[in-house]
Amino acid sequence: MMFLKKNFLILSVINFVILYFIFSSNSTSYNNNDKKNEPSFSKEPKYIKIFGHTYNSKIIKNNFLHPFKNYSPISNSSALKSKIKFLLFHNKAILLDQKIFQSNNYQISLFTYGLEIQFFSSLSEIIESNKLACEINVTSIQLSSHTIPAAFYIKCEKFIFHISIFYPRGNFFWIPADNYQLEDRRKILNDHPRALNRFQTKAVRKDNENYIVPIDYGQLEYDLDRSKFIECNFELAKSSSLKSPQNKVKNIFFFYRLFYIKEILESNKKDYWLSAGTLLGWYRDCGIIPHTTDGDIGLLAHQYDSDLERAFLRSNKVPLIKKLGFVNDSLEFRVGDEDFPIDLFFNYIYNQTHMMYSIQAIRKVYRIFLTRVEYLCSAELFEEKFFVPCNPNLMLDQIYGKNLWTRMKNNNKMSPTILLWKRWSLVEWKNAVKFYENGTFLKNYTWNYIRPHI
């Protein structure tokens, strides 16, 4: 019996050793084969996504990461200039600066174009194949883990073609910044990240040359002046969303209200900005404040005109439902409906550094003082572009208190700069509030609201 046990034990050990080498050999073979077949993570993915749009990364990379052959800038002839314009026209580049139509073409030394990223590859190939007698540079930036083109610069002896790359982002174009310097010339694009509303174009012919141009240069210039792009605070938004997630249904409802207001204000070329709670929602939450019940827009009082008021009275999307205060010092529009209104606050110049707007509480009128908005920037909210103050932190500090707005609360404390201004006199009170419905002044309804507070 002991002999059998001993033999069994020896046999078991031998079998174990044999099996170990078999499996070790198979495992090694499998791992080697697996290494041959596994994807190389150092290789560029076939497709990349930029703002939700998919592009062939090989085409983009091959056409701007390999160097262009630079030919000595030896000519400023009109023939060379015309040839470049011809190439740009046939590759759908858009001439963005209308000065070419306002002055002598030969006196212009900088031509600024825009080009959608989808046409980048074909333009790269045709520029290289034509061996232009110019210095050609393609700038790039890092976006997430990808290197993407920012602009073409075709520098000839006495003129430069600047072709800025446009990236579709939501309902607008996003334009990256680069570090390329134009010596004594000022760039209108690629100096900062910028954003432009999508716009329609047309083909035109001038002096026997063809161009693709915006249909409405005036609207483009208005947009360009306010196009410097700033992002919301993604770190704060991540923290806020953990405490109070975005209300998707409310966001959709809110978006359409803001979109129709944007259409009216921008078609009338007014300066406006997301303000108060709406500014806070965009910057801190990258959306809206989940518990909000209204929206806030700031405007400049000196830009008020009767056409703007009529536009809201006639609107069936965001109609004027309530008008408060007076044009000269305290105007406010309430548009939409009382279930979810948007308040438009007109800001009045107080002195060289500050402005103010009014908030009405029955017959009491309060004023909030803010640093004057000298410049506006662009921002994304719900994939649409809106104007915001270029220093949102400063305005939020002044409305809610320094850094107090960074913490999620059910009610952020109102501005430390709010002051009681006055109480409407009886004569003022009778005209300080007006209600409207479908563009019609509701005289009886207004009087019934005013009378109890006389």
KOLDRENMAR-655360 format. One record per residue: x, y, z of N, C-alpha, C in turn; residue number from 0. Coordinates in steps of 0.2 Angstrom, whole numbers. Atoms other than C-alpha are relative to their C-alpha. Layout:
// residues N
X|Y|Z|X|Y|Z|X|Y|Z|NUM
...
This chain:
// residues 454
4|-6|0|0|0|0|4|6|0|0
-5|-6|0|14|12|4|4|1|-6|1
-4|0|7|23|7|-12|-5|4|-5|2
5|-3|5|7|12|-22|-1|8|1|3
1|-8|-1|5|29|-13|6|4|-2|4
-7|-3|2|24|32|-16|0|1|-7|5
0|0|7|22|28|-34|-4|5|-3|6
5|-5|2|7|39|-36|2|7|1|7
-3|-6|-1|15|53|-28|5|2|-5|8
-5|-1|4|30|52|-39|-3|2|-7|9
3|-1|7|19|51|-55|-4|6|0|10
3|-6|0|9|66|-49|4|6|-1|11
-5|-5|0|24|76|-47|3|1|-8|12
-2|0|7|30|71|-65|-5|3|-4|13
6|-3|4|13|75|-72|0|7|1|14
1|-7|-1|13|92|-64|6|4|-4|15
-5|-3|4|30|96|-71|-1|0|-7|16
2|1|7|25|90|-88|-5|5|-2|17
6|-5|2|9|100|-88|2|7|1|18
-2|-7|-1|18|116|-81|4|2|-7|19
-4|-2|6|30|116|-96|-4|0|-6|20
5|0|5|16|112|-108|-4|7|0|21
4|-6|0|6|127|-102|4|6|0|22
-5|-6|1|21|138|-100|1|2|-7|23
-1|-1|7|25|135|-118|-5|3|-4|24
5|-3|3|8|138|-124|-2|7|2|25
1|-7|-2|6|153|-114|4|5|-3|26
-5|-5|3|22|161|-120|-2|1|-8|27
2|-1|7|16|157|-138|-6|4|-1|28
6|-4|0|-1|164|-135|2|8|1|29
-2|-7|-1|7|180|-128|4|3|-6|30
-4|-2|5|19|182|-142|-4|2|-6|31
5|-1|5|5|180|-155|-4|6|1|32
5|-6|-2|-6|192|-145|3|7|-1|33
-4|-6|0|8|205|-145|0|2|-8|34
0|-2|7|9|204|-164|-6|3|-3|35
7|-2|2|-10|206|-166|-3|6|3|36
3|-5|-4|-13|219|-153|1|7|-3|37
-1|-7|4|-16|237|-159|5|4|4|38
-6|-4|-2|-2|249|-157|-3|7|2|39
3|-6|-2|-8|263|-146|4|6|-1|40
-4|-6|2|6|274|-152|-2|3|-7|41
2|-2|7|-2|275|-169|-6|5|1|42
5|-5|1|-14|289|-174|-7|-4|-1|43
6|3|1|-32|283|-173|-3|2|-7|44
3|-1|7|-41|282|-191|-4|6|0|45
5|-6|0|-54|295|-186|1|3|7|46
0|-4|-6|-54|309|-173|-7|4|0|47
6|-4|-1|-69|318|-166|2|7|3|48
-1|-7|-2|-68|337|-164|-7|3|0|49
6|-3|-1|-83|345|-156|-6|-4|-3|50
5|4|2|-94|330|-160|0|-2|-8|51
0|1|7|-89|330|-179|6|-5|-1|52
-5|5|2|-79|315|-186|4|2|-6|53
-4|-2|6|-64|318|-197|5|-6|-1|54
-6|5|2|-51|306|-206|6|3|3|55
-6|-3|-3|-36|310|-195|6|-1|-5|56
-6|1|4|-24|303|-208|0|6|-6|57
0|-6|5|-30|316|-221|2|6|3|58
-2|-6|-3|-28|330|-209|7|0|2|59
-7|0|-2|-12|324|-202|5|1|-6|60
-5|1|6|-3|320|-219|0|7|-3|61
0|-6|4|-8|337|-226|2|6|4|62
-3|-6|-3|-1|348|-213|6|-1|5|63
-5|2|-4|11|339|-202|7|-1|-4|64
-6|1|4|23|335|-216|1|7|-3|65
-1|-7|2|32|351|-221|-1|2|-7|66
0|-3|7|28|362|-236|7|2|-3|67
-6|-2|3|42|365|-248|-1|8|-1|68
0|-7|1|45|384|-247|4|2|-6|69
-3|-3|6|49|393|-263|2|8|2|70
-2|-7|-2|58|410|-261|-5|5|-2|71
5|-5|1|46|424|-260|3|6|-5|72
-4|-4|5|52|433|-276|-5|4|-4|73
5|-3|4|36|440|-283|-6|3|3|74
6|-3|-2|22|452|-279|-5|2|-6|75
4|-2|6|15|452|-296|-8|-2|0|76
8|1|0|-4|453|-299|-2|-6|-3|77
1|7|3|-3|437|-309|0|-5|6|78
-1|4|-6|3|428|-293|-6|1|5|79
6|-1|-5|-10|436|-282|-7|-3|-3|80
6|2|4|-24|432|-295|0|-8|1|81
0|7|0|-18|414|-295|-2|-3|7|82
1|2|-7|-19|412|-276|-8|1|1|83
8|-1|-1|-37|420|-276|-4|-5|-4|84
4|5|4|-42|408|-290|0|-7|4|85
0|6|-3|-36|393|-280|-4|0|7|86
5|0|-6|-45|399|-264|-7|0|-2|87
7|0|2|-61|402|-273|-2|-7|-2|88
2|7|2|-61|385|-281|0|-5|6|89
0|5|-6|-58|377|-264|-4|3|6|90
5|-2|-4|-72|386|-256|2|4|6|91
-2|-4|-5|-62|398|-245|-4|7|0|92
4|-5|-1|-72|413|-239|4|7|1|93
-3|-6|-1|-66|431|-241|-3|4|6|94
3|-3|-6|-69|439|-224|0|7|1|95
-1|-8|0|-63|457|-226|-2|3|-6|96
4|-4|6|-74|468|-237|4|6|-2|97
-3|-6|3|-61|481|-239|3|0|-7|98
-2|1|7|-56|473|-255|-5|3|-5|99
5|-3|4|-72|480|-262|-1|7|1|100
1|-7|-1|-70|497|-255|6|4|-2|101
-7|-4|2|-52|502|-261|3|-4|-5|102
-4|3|5|-40|498|-274|3|-6|2|103
-2|7|-2|-36|480|-274|8|-1|0|104
-7|0|0|-18|483|-278|4|3|6|105
-3|-3|-6|-15|493|-262|-1|-4|6|106
1|4|-6|-21|479|-250|6|-5|0|107
-5|4|-1|-7|469|-243|-1|-7|5|108
3|5|-4|-17|457|-231|-7|-2|-2|109
7|2|2|-31|446|-237|-2|-6|5|110
2|4|-5|-40|437|-224|-6|-5|-2|111
5|5|2|-50|421|-228|-2|-5|6|112
2|5|-5|-60|408|-218|-1|-7|-4|113
1|7|4|-60|389|-223|-3|-5|5|114
3|6|-5|-71|375|-215|5|-5|-1|115
-5|5|-1|-60|361|-209|-1|-6|-6|116
1|5|5|-68|349|-222|3|1|-6|117
-3|-1|6|-60|358|-236|8|1|1|118
-7|-1|-1|-43|359|-228|5|-5|-4|119
-4|5|3|-36|343|-236|1|2|-7|120
0|-2|7|-40|348|-254|4|6|-1|121
-4|-7|1|-33|366|-252|7|-2|1|122
-7|1|-2|-17|359|-244|3|-3|-7|123
-3|4|6|-14|347|-259|1|5|-6|124
0|-5|6|-18|361|-272|5|5|1|125
-5|-5|-1|-7|374|-264|7|-3|-1|126
-7|3|0|8|362|-263|1|-2|-8|127
-1|2|7|5|356|-281|2|5|-5|128
0|-6|4|5|373|-288|7|4|1|129
-7|-2|-1|23|377|-281|0|8|0|130
0|-7|0|19|395|-277|6|3|2|131
-6|-3|-2|33|407|-276|-1|4|6|132
2|-3|-6|29|411|-258|2|-4|6|133
-1|4|-6|33|406|-241|-6|-2|3|134
7|3|-3|19|394|-234|1|-3|7|135
0|2|-7|16|391|-216|-7|-3|2|136
6|2|-3|3|380|-208|1|-1|8|137
0|0|-8|0|383|-189|-4|-6|2|138
4|5|-3|-7|370|-177|0|1|7|139
1|0|-7|-13|368|-160|-2|-7|3|140
2|6|-3|-16|354|-147|-7|1|3|141
7|1|-2|-34|350|-144|-1|-6|3|142
0|6|-3|-36|337|-131|6|-4|-2|143
-6|4|1|-25|323|-137|2|1|-8|144
-1|-1|7|-25|329|-155|4|6|-2|145
-3|-6|3|-14|341|-166|-5|1|-6|146
5|-1|5|-26|350|-177|3|7|-3|147
-3|-6|3|-22|364|-190|-4|6|2|148
3|-6|-3|-26|382|-185|-1|5|-6|149
0|-5|5|-22|393|-201|5|-2|-5|150
-5|0|6|-13|394|-218|3|7|0|151
-3|-7|1|-1|409|-220|4|-1|-7|152
-3|-1|6|4|412|-238|4|6|-1|153
-4|-6|-1|18|425|-237|4|1|-6|154
-3|-1|6|23|432|-254|4|7|2|155
-5|-5|-1|35|447|-256|-3|6|3|156
3|-6|-2|23|461|-253|-7|-1|2|157
7|1|-2|6|453|-248|0|-7|3|158
1|6|-3|0|439|-237|-7|-2|0|159
7|3|0|-15|428|-238|0|-4|7|160
1|4|-6|-21|422|-221|-6|-4|0|161
6|4|0|-33|408|-221|-1|-4|6|162
2|2|-6|-41|404|-205|-4|-7|0|163
4|6|0|-48|386|-201|-6|1|4|164
6|0|-3|-66|385|-196|-2|-7|2|165
2|6|-2|-72|371|-185|-7|0|2|166
7|0|-2|-91|367|-184|0|-2|8|167
0|2|-7|-95|367|-165|-8|2|2|168
7|-2|-1|-114|366|-161|-3|4|-6|169
3|-4|5|-123|379|-171|5|6|-2|170
-5|-5|2|-107|390|-174|6|-2|-2|171
-7|2|2|-89|390|-180|4|2|6|172
-5|-1|-4|-75|389|-168|7|1|-3|173
-6|-1|4|-58|396|-173|6|0|5|174
-5|0|-5|-42|392|-164|5|6|0|175
-5|-5|0|-28|404|-159|7|-3|-2|176
-7|3|1|-10|402|-165|5|6|2|177
-5|-5|-2|6|412|-162|4|3|-6|178
-3|-3|6|10|417|-180|0|7|0|179
0|-7|0|15|435|-181|0|3|-7|180
0|-3|7|11|446|-196|4|7|0|181
-4|-6|0|24|459|-192|-4|6|1|182
3|-6|-1|16|476|-194|-8|0|-1|183
7|1|2|-1|469|-199|-4|-3|6|184
4|3|-5|-15|465|-187|-5|-5|-2|185
4|6|2|-24|448|-188|-7|2|3|186
7|0|-3|-43|448|-186|-2|-7|2|187
1|7|-2|-43|429|-183|6|-3|2|188
-5|4|-3|-32|417|-174|5|3|5|189
-3|-3|-5|-26|430|-162|-2|-2|7|190
3|3|-6|-37|423|-149|-5|-6|-2|191
5|4|2|-49|408|-149|-6|4|-1|192
6|-4|2|-65|415|-158|-5|-4|-2|193
6|3|2|-82|410|-162|-5|5|-4|194
5|-4|4|-94|416|-176|-6|-4|-1|195
6|3|2|-112|412|-180|1|-3|-7|196
0|2|7|-114|402|-196|-3|5|-4|197
2|-5|4|-117|413|-210|-1|-3|-7|198
1|2|7|-123|412|-228|5|3|-5|199
-4|-3|5|-112|415|-243|-2|1|-7|200
2|-1|7|-113|420|-261|7|1|-4|201
-5|-1|5|-101|420|-276|-1|7|-3|202
0|-6|3|-96|437|-283|6|1|-4|203
-6|-1|4|-85|444|-296|2|7|0|204
-3|-7|0|-74|460|-296|6|0|-3|205
-6|-1|4|-61|466|-308|3|-7|-3|206
-1|6|4|-62|449|-317|3|-5|5|207
-2|5|-5|-59|439|-301|-6|-2|4|208
5|2|-3|-70|428|-292|1|-1|8|209
0|1|-7|-74|427|-273|-6|-3|3|210
6|2|-5|-85|418|-260|0|5|6|211
1|-5|-5|-91|431|-248|-6|-1|4|212
6|0|-4|-103|433|-234|-6|4|-3|213
5|-3|2|-120|438|-239|-1|7|3|214
1|-6|-4|-121|451|-225|6|1|4|215
-6|-1|-3|-104|458|-221|-1|4|6|216
2|-4|-6|-112|470|-208|-1|-4|6|217
2|5|-5|-119|456|-198|7|-4|2|218
-6|3|-2|-102|447|-199|5|4|4|219
-5|-4|-4|-92|462|-193|-3|1|7|220
3|0|-7|-105|464|-178|2|-6|4|221
-1|6|-3|-102|446|-174|8|0|2|222
-7|1|-1|-83|447|-176|3|5|5|223
-2|-5|-5|-81|462|-165|-1|-3|7|224
1|3|-6|-88|451|-151|1|-7|1|225
-1|7|1|-81|435|-156|6|-4|5|226
-5|3|-4|-67|432|-143|-3|-6|4|227
3|5|-3|-71|415|-136|2|-2|7|228
-2|3|-6|-71|409|-118|-4|-5|2|229
4|6|-2|-76|393|-110|-3|1|7|230
3|0|-7|-87|390|-95|5|-4|4|231
-5|3|-5|-78|383|-79|-2|-7|1|232
2|7|0|-78|365|-82|1|-4|7|233
-2|3|-7|-70|361|-65|-6|1|5|234
6|-2|-4|-84|370|-56|-6|-4|-2|235
6|4|2|-97|362|-67|0|-7|2|236
0|7|-2|-91|345|-63|-2|-1|7|237
2|1|-7|-93|348|-45|-7|2|1|238
7|-2|0|-110|357|-47|-4|-6|-2|239
4|5|3|-117|343|-57|-1|-6|5|240
1|6|-5|-113|330|-43|-5|2|5|241
5|-2|-5|-123|340|-31|-7|1|-2|242
7|-1|2|-137|345|-42|0|0|-8|243
-1|1|7|-138|338|-60|-4|5|-4|244
4|-4|5|-144|348|-75|-7|-3|-1|245
7|2|2|-163|347|-78|-1|1|-7|246
-1|0|7|-163|342|-96|-7|3|-3|247
7|-2|3|-182|346|-99|0|8|1|248
0|-7|-1|-180|363|-92|6|4|-4|249
-5|-3|5|-164|366|-102|-2|1|-7|250
3|-1|7|-173|363|-118|-4|6|0|251
5|-6|-1|-187|375|-113|4|7|0|252
-4|-6|-1|-174|388|-107|4|2|-7|253
-4|-1|6|-163|386|-123|-4|4|-5|254
4|-3|5|-177|390|-135|-2|8|2|255
2|-7|-2|-182|406|-125|6|4|-2|256
-6|-4|1|-164|412|-125|2|1|-8|257
-1|0|7|-162|407|-144|-4|6|-3|258
4|-5|3|-176|418|-149|1|7|2|259
-2|-7|-2|-171|433|-139|7|2|-3|260
-6|-1|3|-153|431|-146|-2|2|-8|261
2|-2|7|-161|432|-164|-2|7|-1|262
2|-7|0|-170|448|-160|5|5|1|263
-5|-4|-2|-156|456|-152|6|1|-5|264
-6|0|5|-142|451|-164|-2|3|-7|265
2|-3|6|-153|455|-179|-1|8|0|266
1|-8|-1|-155|473|-172|7|2|2|267
-7|-2|-1|-136|473|-169|1|3|7|268
0|-3|-7|-138|476|-150|6|-3|4|269
-4|3|-5|-125|473|-137|-4|-3|6|270
3|3|-6|-131|461|-124|4|-6|3|271
-5|5|-3|-124|448|-112|-5|-4|5|272
3|4|-5|-130|433|-101|2|4|7|273
-1|-3|-6|-132|441|-84|-3|-3|6|274
2|3|-6|-135|437|-66|0|-7|1|275
1|8|-1|-142|419|-63|2|-3|-7|276
-1|4|7|-141|415|-82|8|0|-1|277
-8|-1|1|-122|421|-82|3|-5|5|278
-3|4|-5|-119|411|-66|-1|-8|-2|279
2|7|3|-128|395|-74|5|-2|-5|280
-5|2|5|-117|396|-89|7|-1|2|281
-7|0|-2|-100|399|-80|1|-5|5|282
-1|5|-5|-102|388|-65|-3|-7|-1|283
4|6|1|-114|375|-71|1|-3|-7|284
0|1|7|-110|375|-90|-7|-2|-2|285
7|1|2|-129|375|-92|-4|6|3|286
4|-4|-4|-142|383|-81|0|-2|7|287
1|2|-7|-145|383|-62|-6|-4|0|288
6|5|0|-156|368|-60|-6|2|3|289
6|-3|-3|-168|377|-48|-2|6|-2|290
2|-7|3|-169|393|-58|-7|0|-2|291
7|-1|2|-186|400|-62|-1|5|-5|292
0|-5|5|-181|414|-74|6|1|-3|293
-6|-1|3|-168|420|-85|2|8|0|294
-3|-7|-1|-157|437|-85|4|1|-6|295
-4|-3|6|-150|447|-100|1|7|2|296
-2|-7|-1|-141|463|-99|1|3|-7|297
-1|-4|6|-141|477|-112|2|7|2|298
-2|-6|-1|-135|494|-114|-6|5|-1|299
6|-4|1|-148|507|-111|0|5|-6|300
0|-5|6|-142|520|-124|-1|-3|-7|301
2|3|6|-145|507|-137|-7|-2|-1|302
7|1|0|-163|506|-133|-3|4|-6|303
4|-4|5|-175|511|-148|-7|-3|0|304
7|2|1|-193|509|-152|-1|-6|-4|305
0|6|5|-189|496|-166|1|-6|5|306
-2|6|-5|-182|484|-152|-6|-2|4|307
6|1|-3|-198|486|-142|-5|-3|-4|308
5|3|5|-209|483|-157|2|-7|-2|309
-2|7|2|-199|467|-161|-2|-5|5|310
2|4|-5|-203|460|-144|-8|0|0|311
7|-1|0|-221|466|-145|-3|-5|-5|312
2|4|6|-223|457|-162|2|-8|1|313
-2|7|0|-214|441|-157|-5|-5|3|314
5|5|-2|-225|425|-155|4|-5|4|315
-4|5|-3|-210|416|-147|2|3|7|316
-2|-3|-6|-204|428|-134|-3|7|1|317
3|-7|0|-217|442|-133|1|4|6|318
-1|-5|-5|-215|457|-122|-7|-1|4|319
6|1|-4|-227|453|-107|-1|6|6|320
0|-5|-6|-222|467|-94|6|5|-2|321
-5|-5|1|-213|483|-96|1|4|7|322
-1|-3|-6|-206|491|-80|5|6|0|323
-4|-6|0|-198|508|-76|-1|4|-6|324
1|-5|5|-194|521|-88|7|0|-4|325
-6|0|4|-182|523|-103|6|4|2|326
-6|-5|-2|-171|537|-96|4|-3|6|327
-4|2|-6|-166|528|-80|-1|-7|3|328
2|6|-4|-174|511|-75|-4|-5|-4|329
4|5|4|-181|501|-90|2|-7|1|330
0|8|0|-184|482|-89|-5|-3|-4|331
5|3|4|-193|471|-101|0|-7|3|332
1|7|-2|-200|454|-96|-3|-3|-6|333
3|4|6|-203|442|-111|-1|-7|2|334
2|7|-1|-210|425|-113|-6|-1|3|335
6|0|-4|-223|421|-100|2|0|7|336
-1|-1|-8|-225|422|-81|3|-7|3|337
-2|7|-3|-222|403|-79|8|0|0|338
-7|0|1|-204|405|-85|3|6|-4|339
-1|-6|3|-200|423|-89|8|1|-1|340
-6|-3|1|-184|431|-96|0|7|1|341
-1|-7|-1|-179|448|-89|5|3|-4|342
-5|-3|4|-170|460|-100|1|7|4|343
-2|-6|-4|-161|473|-89|4|5|-4|344
-4|-6|3|-155|490|-97|4|3|5|345
-5|-3|-4|-139|496|-90|2|7|-2|346
-1|-7|1|-136|514|-88|7|2|3|347
-7|-2|-2|-119|523|-87|-1|4|6|348
0|-3|-7|-116|529|-69|6|5|0|349
-6|-4|0|-98|536|-71|5|-3|-5|350
-5|2|5|-82|533|-81|1|-8|1|351
-2|7|-2|-80|516|-72|-6|-5|1|352
5|4|-2|-97|510|-67|-7|1|-4|353
7|0|3|-115|506|-74|-5|-2|5|354
5|2|-5|-131|502|-65|-6|-2|-4|355
7|2|2|-148|493|-68|-4|0|6|356
5|0|-5|-164|493|-59|-4|-6|1|357
4|6|-2|-174|480|-50|-6|3|4|358
6|-3|-3|-192|485|-46|-4|-5|5|359
3|4|-4|-201|478|-31|-7|4|2|360
6|-4|0|-219|485|-32|2|7|-1|361
-1|-7|1|-216|504|-29|8|1|2|362
-7|-1|-2|-198|502|-22|4|-2|-6|363
-5|1|6|-184|503|-35|7|-1|3|364
-6|1|-2|-167|496|-31|5|0|-6|365
-5|-1|5|-151|499|-41|6|-5|2|366
-6|4|0|-136|487|-44|5|3|-4|367
-6|-3|3|-119|494|-48|5|-5|-2|368
-5|5|3|-107|485|-59|5|4|-4|369
-5|-2|5|-91|488|-68|-2|1|-7|370
3|-1|7|-95|495|-85|3|-6|-5|371
-2|5|5|-95|482|-99|3|3|-6|372
-3|-4|6|-83|489|-112|1|-5|-6|373
0|5|5|-81|473|-122|-4|-6|1|374
4|6|-1|-91|457|-125|4|-5|-3|375
-3|6|2|-85|440|-128|-5|-5|-2|376
4|5|2|-93|424|-135|1|-6|4|377
-1|6|-4|-97|408|-126|-6|-5|-3|378
4|5|2|-106|392|-129|-5|-2|6|379
6|3|-5|-123|387|-120|-4|-4|-4|380
4|5|4|-132|372|-126|1|0|-7|381
-2|0|7|-122|372|-142|-2|6|-4|382
1|-6|3|-127|389|-146|5|5|2|383
-5|-5|-2|-116|405|-146|-4|6|3|384
3|-6|-3|-121|419|-134|6|5|2|385
-5|-5|-2|-112|435|-129|0|0|8|386
-1|0|-7|-105|436|-111|5|5|2|387
-6|-5|-2|-94|449|-101|6|-4|-1|388
-7|3|1|-76|445|-105|3|-2|6|389
-2|1|-6|-73|445|-87|-6|-3|5|390
6|2|-3|-87|434|-80|1|0|8|391
-1|0|-7|-79|432|-63|-1|6|4|392
1|-6|-3|-79|450|-60|-7|2|1|393
7|-2|0|-97|453|-64|-4|-5|6|394
3|5|-5|-102|437|-53|2|2|7|395
-2|-3|-6|-92|444|-39|-4|6|3|396
4|-6|-1|-101|460|-40|-7|-1|2|397
7|1|-1|-118|453|-41|-2|-5|6|398
1|5|-5|-116|439|-28|4|0|6|399
-5|0|-6|-101|443|-17|6|-4|-3|400
-6|3|2|-83|438|-20|0|-7|1|401
-1|7|0|-82|420|-24|-6|-4|4|402
6|4|-3|-99|416|-15|-4|-3|-5|403
4|4|6|-106|411|-32|3|-6|-2|404
-3|6|2|-94|397|-33|-3|-6|3|405
3|5|-4|-104|387|-20|-7|-1|-2|406
7|2|2|-120|378|-25|-5|2|6|407
5|-1|-5|-135|385|-15|-6|1|-3|408
6|-1|3|-153|386|-17|-2|7|-2|409
1|-7|1|-153|404|-16|7|4|1|410
-6|-4|0|-137|414|-20|-2|7|3|411
2|-6|-2|-137|430|-10|1|5|-5|412
-1|-5|6|-140|445|-21|5|5|2|413
-6|-5|1|-128|459|-25|2|4|7|414
-2|-4|-5|-118|467|-11|0|7|-2|415
0|-7|3|-119|483|-22|-7|2|-1|416
7|-2|1|-138|483|-22|-2|6|5|417
2|-5|-4|-145|499|-15|-7|2|-2|418
7|-3|1|-163|506|-12|1|7|-4|419
-1|-6|4|-164|520|-25|-5|5|2|420
5|-4|-1|-181|527|-23|-7|-4|1|421
7|3|1|-200|524|-21|-3|4|-5|422
3|-3|6|-210|528|-36|-5|5|3|423
6|-5|-2|-221|544|-33|-6|-3|-3|424
6|2|3|-239|542|-37|-1|1|-7|425
0|-1|7|-237|550|-54|4|-5|-4|426
-4|4|3|-223|539|-58|-3|-7|0|427
3|7|-1|-231|523|-51|-5|-2|-5|428
6|1|5|-246|525|-63|3|-2|-7|429
-3|1|7|-234|523|-78|6|-5|1|430
-6|4|-1|-220|512|-70|-1|-7|-2|431
1|7|2|-228|496|-75|-5|-1|-5|432
5|1|6|-237|490|-91|0|-7|-2|433
0|7|2|-243|473|-95|-3|0|-7|434
2|1|7|-245|466|-113|-2|-7|-1|435
2|6|3|-253|452|-122|-1|0|-7|436
1|0|7|-251|448|-140|1|7|-3|437
-2|-7|3|-243|465|-143|-5|5|2|438
5|-5|-2|-258|474|-135|1|2|7|439
0|-3|-7|-257|485|-119|-6|-2|4|440
5|2|-4|-268|478|-106|-2|5|6|441
1|-6|-4|-275|494|-98|-3|-2|6|442
3|2|-6|-287|486|-86|4|-4|5|443
-4|4|-4|-276|473|-80|6|3|3|444
-5|-4|-3|-262|485|-77|-3|4|5|445
3|-5|-6|-273|497|-67|-2|-4|6|446
1|5|-6|-279|482|-56|6|-2|3|447
-6|1|-4|-261|479|-52|2|6|3|448
-2|-6|-3|-257|497|-49|-4|2|6|449
5|-3|-5|-272|502|-39|1|-2|8|450
-1|2|-7|-269|492|-23|6|3|4|451
-6|-2|-3|-252|500|-20|0|8|-1|452
1|-7|0|-258|518|-22|0|3|7|453
